[in-house]
Amino acid sequence: MVCIRKWRGKWVVDYRDSGGVRRWVTCRGKRHAERVVAAKIRESRQCEVTAVVPKIKVRDIAKRLLAQIFASTKLRTAVPRVRSSR
């Protein structure tokens, strides 16, 4: 779903990408926002071809997956919380 609205004096295109993540683009005017909407609709209709490596090993897939998870979550060291007794 894509919508155009005026927010705080600027035109904003609000949409969800193919991954379901909400995104927005600030535009100069309403016509520019309409062109951005048209481009986003065209992008959503395009098929993305994924690169398939036929001889990939499960170990390599796991390494890539873990690297992506660590990069996206920016794992921090956990600090245990101690409750003070009253």
C-alpha positions in Angstrom: 0.0 0.0 0.0 1.3 3.4 -0.9 -0.1 6.8 0.1 0.7 10.4 -0.5 0.1 12.9 2.2 1.2 16.4 3.2 3.0 16.3 6.5 4.4 19.4 8.2 4.3 21.3 5.0 6.1 18.6 2.9 4.7 15.9 0.7 5.5 12.4 1.9 5.2 9.1 0.1 4.5 6.4 2.7 4.8 2.7 1.6 5.9 -0.8 2.6 8.7 -2.4 0.7 8.8 -6.0 -0.5 10.1 -7.1 2.9 7.1 -5.5 4.7 9.3 -2.7 6.2 7.5 0.7 6.3 9.4 3.4 4.5 8.8 7.0 3.4 10.2 9.4 0.9 10.0 13.2 1.3 9.2 15.0 -1.9 9.4 18.5 -3.3 5.8 18.7 -4.4 2.7 16.7 -5.1 3.7 15.9 -8.7 7.1 14.7 -7.6 5.4 12.5 -5.0 3.1 11.0 -7.7 6.2 10.1 -9.8 7.8 8.5 -6.8 4.6 6.4 -6.2 4.6 5.3 -9.8 8.3 4.2 -9.5 7.6 2.3 -6.3 4.7 0.5 -7.9 6.9 -0.5 -10.9 9.6 -1.7 -8.5 7.1 -3.8 -6.5 5.9 -5.6 -9.7 9.5 -6.5 -10.8 10.7 -10.0 -10.1 14.0 -10.3 -8.4 16.1 -13.2 -9.5 18.1 -14.7 -6.6 21.6 -15.9 -7.1 21.7 -19.7 -6.7 24.9 -21.5 -6.2 24.3 -25.2 -6.9 27.3 -26.5 -4.9 26.9 -24.5 -1.8 27.3 -26.3 1.5 25.0 -26.0 4.6 28.0 -24.8 6.6 28.4 -21.8 4.2 24.7 -21.0 4.3 24.8 -21.0 8.1 27.9 -18.7 8.2 26.2 -16.2 5.8 23.0 -16.3 7.8 24.7 -15.8 11.1 26.8 -12.9 9.7 23.6 -11.2 8.5 21.9 -11.7 11.9 24.8 -10.3 13.8 25.1 -7.3 11.4 21.4 -6.5 11.5 20.8 -6.8 15.2 24.1 -5.3 16.3 24.4 -7.7 19.2 25.5 -6.1 22.4 26.9 -7.9 25.5 24.1 -8.6 27.9 24.4 -7.0 31.3 22.5 -8.7 34.1 20.2 -6.5 36.1 20.3 -6.8 39.8 17.2 -5.9 41.7 17.8 -4.1 44.9 16.0 -5.5 47.9 14.1 -3.0 50.1 
